[in-house]
Amino acid sequence: MADHDLRLISFETCPYVERSRIVLEEKDVDHDLTFIDLSDKPDWFLEISPRGKVPLLEVDDEPIFESYVINELIEELYPEPPMFPDHPVDRAQARSWIVYNNDVLMGNMATLWFSDDDETLEEAREHLNDAFDQIEQQLETRDEGPYFSGSNFGLVDAVYAPLFNRWEAAEELGHGDLLEEHGTLREYSEALLDRDSVQHVRADDLTESILSHSH
Ligand SMILES: N[C@@H](CCC(=O)N[C@@H](CS)C(=O)NCC(=O)O)C(=O)O
C-alpha cells in the first residue's frame, strides 16, 4: 500500500468532508484529521486553501481540494478495495452521477433545510421528486444491488451517503417522508446507512446542528 502522510482538514458537520472520510475509512487508510472553525478560519488554512473550503487533503504536505478530486486521488493511491469501475465508460457514468448529486440534490436539499419561503420550498420539493425518479431509473438498470453500481460500495455511494445521513433533519423540519413514493431509493438509502463507515463519520449532533442553522 502506498505510504503517504495524509491530513484531512475538516469541519464536523460538512457533507463534503463526510464523503472523503468515508472513502478513507472504507480503504482503512491511516490519516490525521484536523477540525477547523469555518467561521474563524485559521491563517495557515487560508494560505493553503485556494477557496477557503473543506475538505482539503494534505498529501505529504501538498494541498488537494474538492472532495471529488480528493476521493479519486485516494482511489489511485490506495486501489484496494476498488471503489471505482475499471471500464472508462463505467467510470464516466459514475462521475456523471457524482456531478448530478452536487448540482441537483445538494442545492435542493439545502433549500429544504434552510429556506422559509413556501414557493421556493415547493419548487425544491418538485426538483427533488424529479431527481429521485431519475436516480431510481438508474438504480433499476443494475443487475444486482444493494449499492449504486452493484455489490461493491463505491465512490458514488460515498457521495450519496452523506445526503441520507441528513434526511432526518428534513423530516424534523416537517417535510415528511421524502421517499414515500421511491421504494427503490429507500432500499438504497438503507444499505448506505447500514455501512459502518457511514455511521462512524456522522457527527453525533448532526440533526441538531442542521436544525439550529435552519429558519
Ligand atoms: N465543492 C466542494 C464543496 C465544499 C464546501 O462547500 N465546503 C463547505 C463546508 S460544508 C465550506 O468549506 N464552506 C466554507 C466557505 O465556503 O467559506 C467540495 O466538494 O469539496
The ligand as a MOL file (V3000), in Angstrom:
LIG
                    3D

  0  0  0     0  0            999 V3000
M  V30 BEGIN CTAB
M  V30 COUNTS 20 19 0 0 0
M  V30 BEGIN ATOM
M  V30 1 N -17.2550 21.6000 -3.9620 0
M  V30 2 C -16.6450 21.4940 -2.6510 0
M  V30 3 C -17.6420 21.9970 -1.6290 0
M  V30 4 C -17.0290 22.0870 -0.2330 0
M  V30 5 C -17.8370 23.0070 0.6780 0
M  V30 6 O -18.7620 23.7070 0.2480 0
M  V30 7 N -17.4560 23.0340 1.9620 0
M  V30 8 C -18.0790 23.9590 2.8850 0
M  V30 9 C -18.4200 23.2960 4.2140 0
M  V30 10 S -19.6120 22.0190 4.0280 0
M  V30 11 C -17.0920 25.0620 3.2480 0
M  V30 12 O -15.9150 24.7960 3.4010 0
M  V30 13 N -17.5800 26.2750 3.4090 0
M  V30 14 C -16.7710 27.3680 3.8510 0
M  V30 15 C -16.8660 28.5530 2.9650 0
M  V30 16 O -17.4320 28.4330 1.8560 0
M  V30 17 O -16.3690 29.6120 3.3420 0
M  V30 18 C -16.2200 20.0540 -2.3780 0
M  V30 19 O -16.8610 19.1330 -2.9350 0
M  V30 20 O -15.2280 19.8280 -1.6680 0
M  V30 END ATOM
M  V30 BEGIN BOND
M  V30 1 1 1 2
M  V30 2 1 2 3
M  V30 3 1 2 18
M  V30 4 1 3 4
M  V30 5 1 4 5
M  V30 6 2 5 6
M  V30 7 1 5 7
M  V30 8 1 7 8
M  V30 9 1 8 9
M  V30 10 1 8 11
M  V30 11 1 9 10
M  V30 12 2 11 12
M  V30 13 1 11 13
M  V30 14 1 13 14
M  V30 15 1 14 15
M  V30 16 2 15 16
M  V30 17 1 15 17
M  V30 18 2 18 19
M  V30 19 1 18 20
M  V30 END BOND
M  V30 END CTAB
M  END
